[in-house]
Amino acid sequence: MMRDDFYAVIMAGGKGERFWPQSRSSNPKPLLRLVGELTLIEQTVERLKFTALPENIIIITNRDYVAPMQSLLSSIPKENIIGEPVGKDTAPCIAMATAVVSGRASSKNPIMGIFPADHVIRDIESFRKVITDGISAAEKSNIVTIGIKPSYPSTGYGYIHFGKKLDLPLETSFYQGLGFKEKPDSETAQNFLAEGNYSWNSGIFIWSVSTIMEAFSKHSPELGLSSANMKKAVKTGNFLQTVENEYSKIKKNSIDYAVMEKVSNVIVAESKFDWDDVGSWVALKNQIRPSENNNIIRGLHSGLATKNCIIVGGNSHLISTIDIEDLIIVHTDDVTFVCKTRSAQKIKELLRDMSSNPDLIKYL
């Protein structure tokens, strides 16, 4: 049974620059079909639809993306797809979402789940079980986060240090949270893996409205005040203008810096499901079965002696290759992008250079 006091908040405002040239200002990462036939935002909604009522699924995105998401997500009420006037990282996004939930909910202290829109999770049943148990754990004034068991010493993910197992009457195992760790260097990541009491930070959180508002009040009072002001506007009908005013004052900040690294009531749920945040073109190797010579191919391709490449195009344009190895090739209607696989993280640097050239801005 789905609870009518649980609200699933999907954060879907990022452009996803590392997937350029498919991701653009006008076509952000959540609207891409990177894995499977559904867009990332559609996959996220599908995962949550048996955990939260459709009217309790709220999507926070950039205001430029509201219309395309409303067209794509017919099962979600249009008023539940809300645009930020400007992206200021996850903390302001969550403060606004808290205002919407607390302003609309009929229950005095609803539970919120926070879900990024760029995850790929295939074991949906295990995911839903962990979320359901996380909702129960959050009723006890806990801040619940989902820890992902590391499969290798990644330097691209943040980590959560966890301690003793907690005695909770739930199927999912929960552990005392001991702190969040930034993306480590290679040696530190190897140490985390060897110690065995560090998990990857999934970016999924579950808490009650009163719990997160108390954390804002204590550790980021300006966010708590802005959230309270936006909540009042939900009830008075002046919401969009109030959001505009509050966002002009709010500083850019992540929820990790604003709250998570400062609170002591964090507990870590042990995930039983597969997980990938699909952060760059290279991540497709974790999600798509390689073809001959370990190539990842999406679209039309013909090649000779082509090895360990990621090649992405369409069905009406052929990409042909000879004697290449360890390359990323992405073709769109107006851009062809080629780089060495090991250089994929430099895409943001490339886009910064392009942004200074007026003739190239239209390709961003």
ABEGO torsion letter per residue (X at the ends): XBBAABBBBBBAABAGAAAOAABBAABBAAABBABEABBAAAAAAAAAAAABBAAABBBBBBAAAAAAAAAABAABBAAABBBBABBAEAAAAAAAAAAAAAAABABABBBBBBBBAABBBABAAAAAAAAAAAAAAAAAGBBBBBBBBBABBBAABBBBBBBBBBBBBBABBBBBBAEBBBBBBAAAAAAAAAAGABBBBAGBBBBBAAAAAAAAAAABAAAAAAAAAAAAAAAAGAAAAAAAAAAAABBBBBAAAAAAAABAABBBBBBABBBBAGABAAAAAAABBBBBGGBBBBEBBBBBGBBGBBBBBBAABBBBBBGBBGBBBBBBAABBBBBBAAAAAAAAAAAAAAAABAAAAAAX
